[in-house]
């Protein structure tokens, strides 16, 4: 294996490495610091997501003090300077220590010297916390793999100044990393989602994470891929993200129960309970990504003594996906997303760039899974342009590809596509894959070719030849996210056999409104089971599935390279 990347996120951090055996990047699983290993009880199955949380350790032993010396820190990880990831969160569940920083990235970008935490009599800046987090992260990588990272690609947000890169460069140097490459998040996301950059293309990045919403239009080329930098044409952002939604959902629970939960209490004891409920609110929110209902299981302190005695109380703890959508609507999330997109498009139009010129829309960040977010983007840009199935992994994967120098040199189809027929006896749907995932395009016009018998589904002579083309969302490894025709997100595949059961595939019809691929003259009788039609499918250079249909009885060409649906 070669090629390491680290994607430092506001809420979660990801570490990826290139796997020579599979020819793919993969996220490194570190059970001691990641979210609940194995995915049990974790709606997102985030066993490769590391919370970007840090608990600074004040009283240090001799080895830790020696390990902090620059000459030593570049070669050895002696001692322990901080607790990071899930253990840091767990350490602060009941009482939040002054030495705890739930995040550091935003401060490192803008105020690196701002004091964030205090351990004993000493305060520590955002720069200190970032260095300690990175040190313990690298130490854990070495513990898991036996390898110390000396060469790494780091991701940089589109809004980051050069000072942010300089801060990370200095931290890397202090920790013995000999070679650092920076890759802009739009470039990383594009590469992580499998885009080739053999020619210039316009990409819209929708980055909706724990603390911020950013929309950026970037122009990319082969040269920008090699350099790790893209030209940002327009951008817009808002200070809103998943952590805000957690608080809003908790405030709505408080409104239902008649208990003030809008703000964090000043009293330390009550604050600890509030923090617990905030974590519970996050769990409920994430559960509602996939399930129609979810319930709070942690009660406010004022009501905890009631337990489950009140049926009315229990009903108020139940939230539906529609409840979450209403919270998002009232708090203006959908409007903020629309405003950001519209602002970027207006900036682009001043440079003569239209919405139709945007070739791909890349969605990254966990908050893109919030209900109503994907449908809003899909309705504006079309399903065939939106890449959204790896919101957590895409940036880390792309940076890893960049580090390993393994960028795609040709475009390929990233989902399976099939047509549906129905068994004559059971009426069960059957899906025949005509364009498998990974197909390089353009293909020949006869990439898939067969002779078919009309179904005559109603038992009457068939006058029209219809085929429903479907997108088949299914995992080819780790968990992926797929949106159905109603705009609901589903998980397909599983990261761990001990995790919760998820779907094996999600079928999305694409041409239900216009499935006709030809008219049969004379009509085909149901008793005739001989092949009547010869059909061939191919993919053109603009990703359109094209169909050629010939009537074997009349010898007429019903369609000749006709575009049916656009593939992704």
N, C-alpha and C positions, 0 to 999 in steps of 0.2 A: 504494500500500500504506500501511496505517496500523495501529498496534497492535503493540507489542513486548512480549515476556515473556522472563524469564530464570528458569530453574529450577536453582538451585544445589544440586547433589547431593553426597552424601558421596563417591561414586566417579566419577560423571559429571555434567556440566553440559550443559544444553540451552538454545538460544536459538531462539525462534520469532517469526514475524511474520505479520500478517494479509495474505492475498493477495486483493485486491479482485477480480481477474480470475476466480478460481475460487470466491470466497466461502468460503474455507477457511483455517485456519492452516496453516503449514508450518514445519518445522525448517530453520534456516539451515545450509547445509553450508559449513564452513570448512576446506578441505583441509590448510592448514598446521598446524592444531592438533588436528584431530579424530582419532579412531581411523582406522586404515588406510583412506585414501580409496579409494572404489570397492569396498570390501568384500573384496578379494582376500586370502585367508588369514585372514579375520576371521569366525569362525563366526556372529557376530551381525550382520554387515554394518553395523557401527556407524559409518558414514561421517558421521553427524550427531551423534555422541556425543563430547563433549569431556572427556577425563580431567580431574578436578578436582585436578590436580597442579601444583605451583609450584616453580620453581628461582629463588631470589632471586639477583640479580646484585649482587655487592659493589662492585667497582671501577667507579664510574660516571663517564662523561665529563661535560663541561660542560653539554651540552644536556639530559642526563638529570637532572642536579641542578637545572637551571632548570625543567625540566618537572615536577619534584616540588613546586614552589612552588604553594600553593593557588590563587593568582590565575591562574596559568598552566594548572594541571591542569584547571580548570573549562572551559577553552577549547581547549586543544591537547594532543595526545599527543606531546610532544617526548621523544626518547630512548626507552630501554627499561629498565624496572625489573626485569623478571623474564621467564623463559621459562615458558610454561604449556602444558598439554595434552600431546599425544603427544610433542613434542620434549623436554619436561621428563622424561618417563619414559625416553625413549631416552638422554638425557644421563646418566642414572643407572643404566644397565643393568649396566655392568661395575664401577663404583665409585659408592657412594652418598655424595653430597656432604652435608656438614653444612648446606648452604644449601637442601636439598631437602625439601619437604613434600608427601607423597603425597596429603594431604587436609587440610582446615582446618575444614569445616563444623561438626563436633561440638564442636570447641574454641571456635568463634565463638559457638555457642549457650550454652556453659556457662562457659568460661574465656577470655574474649576477650583478656585481658592475659597469658595464659600464653605464655612464649617457646617458639617452635616450631622456629626455624632460626637458624643463625649464618652470616654471610657476612663473612669477615675477622675483625675484632675486634668487630663489631656483631651483636647478637642482634635478632631480629624476632619480634613476638608474633603470635598468631592473627589479631588485628585487622589488623596490617600485611600479613600474607600474603593475607588476604581482599581487602584494598584493592588490592594489587598484581595479584592474579589478575583481579579485576574490571576494573582499568584496562586490562590487556593484552587481556582479552576484548573490551572495548568498542572498543579500538584495532583489533582484528582484524575486528570487525563493520564498522567504518568502512572498512577496507582492502578488504573483500569487496564491500560494497554502496555505498560512497561516502557513506553516511549516518551521522551521529552520533546516537546514541540520546539523546533529551532527555526522553522520556516512556515509562515502563516499568512493567509489572506484575511483581512479585516474589512467588514462592511462599514460604509459611511452613508448616513441619511442625506437626502437631497438638500436639506436645509442646513447641513452642518458647515461651519466655517473651517478654514484651514487650521485654526487653533485646536479643534477637536482631533483632527488627524495628528497634529503635533503632540497632543497630550498622550494619545495611544502609542505613538511612535516612541516616546520617552519611556512609558511604562514597559513596553515590549523590550526595549534596550536594557532596562534595569533588571528584567527577569530572564535575560539571557537569550532572547529571540534574536537571531542573527539577521533574518531577512523578513521584512514586512511588506506586503503588497496591500494597497487599498483598492477596493472596488465599490463604485457607487451602487446604492441599492437598486436603482432602475436596471442597471446592467446585470447585477446579480439576479434579480427577480426574472428578467427576461431569459437569462441562461438557465436558471433553475427550472423554468417552465418549458424548457426545450426549444426555445427559438434559436434559429440560426441567424447569423448576421452577415451573410454573404453579400447583401446589398443594404443600402440605407433603409431604415424603417422608423415610423413614428409609433411610440409606445406611451400609453397612458398608465401611470402607476397610481393605484388607490391603496394607500397604506393607512390602515385603521387599526391601531393597536390599543395598548392599555391606557395611554395618556394623551395621545394626539391623533388627529386625522389629517393626513396630507394627501393631496392630489397633485401630480406633476406630469407634465407632458415632456418627453425626452426624445431627442433624435439620436439614433444609434447607427453605428456602422462597424465594419470589421476593425477599423482603426480604433474606435472607441472601446471595443471589446479587448483588443490587445493592451490598451492603456489602462483599462479599468474605469474610464471616465466617460460620461455621456454629456451631451449638450442639452441642458435643461432650457426648454423654450418658454414654459409658463409653469407657475406653481401657485398653490393656495393651501392654506391650512387653518385648522381650528383647534383650540385646546380642549378636546373632548375625546374620551376613549372608554374602554371597558371598566376602568376603576370608577369612573363617574357613574356608569350604569349601575354598578354594584350599590353605590350609595343611594341612587334614586329608587332602586327597587326596595332597598331597606326602608327608605323614607315612606314608600307607599305601604309597606307592611305596617309601619308605625301609625300611619293615618287610619288604616283599617282597625287596628287594635286600640286606638286612642292613646298611644304611648309616643312621646317625642323621640324620633329616631332620625331626624333630619340632619343633625350635626353631632360631631364627636363630643361626648361630655367632658367637662373639665375635671371632674372627680376621677382620680386614678382607678379606683375599684370599678366604677361604672364604665370607664373607658375600656377596660379589659373585656367586659362583656360585650361592649359595642364592637370591638375588634373581632370577637368570635362570631358575632352575628353578621359582620361584614363579609367574613370568609364564607359563611353559610349563604349569604346573598349571592356571592359569586358562583357557588355550586348550583344554586337554583337557576340562575341566569344561564349557565352553561348547559344544564339539563334541558332547559326549554329550547335550546338550539335544535334538539332531536326529538323531544317528547312533547305531546300536547299539554301535559300538566306536570307540575312538580310542587313539592311542599317544603316549607320551612320546618326543620326539626329542632331548631334552637330557638327558645322563647326569650323575649326580653326579661330582664330580672324582675320587673314588676309582676309578671304573669307566670314566671317559672314554677311557682308553688302550686298553680292550678293543674299542672301536668296535662293529662288528656281527659280531665273530668268534664269539660264543657265541649259538647258537640259543635256549638256555635263558634267557639274559639278555634276548633280544628278547621272548620270550613274557611275561616279567614286566613289560615296559613297556606291554603291552596292557591297557586297561581297558574294561569294558563298562558299559552304562547300569545294569545290575543291580549292578555293583560300586559305582557312585556311590550308588545307592539304599541299599546296605548301609552305606556310610560315613555317610550322612545318618541312617540309623536308629540306628547304634551311637552316634553323637554326639548323638542326642536331638533332632534338628531337627523331626521330625514331632510328637514329644511337646510341644515348645515351641510349635509352631503351634497344636496342639489346646488347650494350656493358655491361650494368649492369647485364642483365640476363646471358650473356655468362660468365662474370667474376664469378658470383655466381656458375654456373654449373661447371666451371673449378676448383674452390676451392673445390666443393663437390666431383668431380671426384678424386681428390688427396686423398680423404678419402674413396674411393671405392663406392661412391654413384652416381648412374646413374640418368639421367633425368626421366627415366621410374619409378624410385622408388618414385618420388614425387607424392603424392596422391591427393593433392588439391592445387589450386592456388587461392589466395584471393586478390581481387583488391579493394583498398580503396583510398579515396581522390578524389576530384572533377575533377582533370585533367585526371583521367582514362576515363572520358566521351569524351575527345578530339577525333575527328575522326581519325581512323586508329590505335588507341592504343589497344582496345579490339581485333580487328581482328588479330593483330600481336601476341598477347598472345595466342589467340584461335588456330591459325594455328600451333603454336609450341607445345602446350600442349593438344589440343583437347577441344571441348566445354564441354565435360562431366566432366572435372576437374576444370573448371574456375567458380568461384563464384564472381559475379560482380554487382548484382542488387541493393545493398544498399551501395554505396561507401561512403556516408556521415554518415549513421547510424550504420554500422556494429560494429565499434570499441566501440562506446558509448553503444550500445545494449549489446555487449559482456561483457563490464565492469559492466553493470547493472545486468546481469545474474550472474556474479561472486559475486557481492555485495550481491545479494539476495540468493546465494547458490542454484540456480535452473538450473544448467547445465544439458544438455540432457544426459540421461543414455543409449539411443539407437539411432541408425541411422535412418533417414527417408528421403524420397524423397521430394525435396523442390519445384518442379514444377509439374504442371498437364501435363499428357501425354495422347494423344488421337490418334485414327486413323481416317482418312478422307474417307468418302463415298460421293456419289453425288446423289441428288434426281433424280429419274427416269424421272420426268416431267420437272422440272425447271432447272436441272443440277447445282443447287446451292450446294456448299460444306456443308457437315454436319459432325460435329466432335463428336465422341463418346469417352468420357474419360474412359480409362482403368486402369490408375494408377493415382489417385488423389494426390494432394499435401498433405504431412503429412503421407503418407503410410510408415509404419515401414517395414524394410526389414531385412532378406530375408522373402519372402512370400511363400505360397504354390504354386505349379505349376499351380493351377487352381484358382488363385486369382480373375481373371475375366474370365468368360466362357459363350459363346453364340453359337447359330447356325446361320450361315449366308448364304445368297443367293448371288452367283457371280453376278456382275453388268452387264456383257456383254455390256460394254459401247459403243462399236462400232456397236451394233446390230448383231454381229456375235457370233457363239458359242465360249465360253471362254475356252481356253486351259491352261491358267496360272492364279493362284490365287495371286493377288497383294494387298498389303495394305501399304499405306504411313503412317508411324508413325510420329507424330508431337509433338513438345514441345509447350505447350500453356502458353505463358507468360501473366499473368493477376494479378492484384492487389488483395490482400486479406486484405486491410487496407489502409495504406498510399501509396504514390507514390512509385513505383518501376521502375527500368530501365531495359529494355530488348533489346537485340541486334537481329536484323533480320538476314536472311541468307546472305544479302549483307554487313553486318557489320555496319549497321546504328542503332543508339540507338533510342529507343522510350520510352516515359513515359506511364505507364499504371496505372490507378487509379488517384485520385486527393486528395490532402491534404485538400482542402477547396472547398465548393460548389461555392464560388465566384471566384475561380481561373480559369485559361484558360482551355478550353476543351482539354482532352487528350484521348488517345485510351483506350478502355475497355480491349482489348487483342491483343497480337501479336502471330501469328502462324508461327512456324519455322519447315519446313519439315526436317527430320533427315536421312531418308534412300531412298531418291529419286533415287539414283544411283543403288540401289539394293532392290527393293520393293517386289520381288517374294518370296512367302511363300509356294509354291508348284505347281505341275503340275497336271491338271485334265485329267484323262483317264477313260472313254471317255469324250470328251469336254462337257461343260454344255450349253444347248441351251437357247437362250434368252427367249423363251416362257415358260420355266419351272421356276416357281416362288417358288418352294419348296426349303427348306434349303438343301444345298448340302454339307456344311462344318461345322464341329464343331471345334471351335478354343478356346484355353485357353491361357491366358497370366499370367506370374508370374514374380517376381524379385528375382534374386539369390543374394548370399551374397556379390558379387562383383558389384552390382548395374546394372547388365545386365537384360534387358527385354528379357525374354525367351518365346518362342511360341511353343505350341503343337497343331498340325493341323491334323484332321482326315477327310478323304473323306467318307461321309455317304453313298454314292452310291457304291463305290468299297470296302468300309470298310478298306481302306489302311491308314496307319499312314504316313502322308506326312512329318511331322516334329515332333521331340520328344525332347522338352526342348531346342530348338535351339536358341542361342543368336541372337537377332535382332539389338538392339541399346543399348548403355550404357546410363543410366539415371543420372540425377544430383539430 
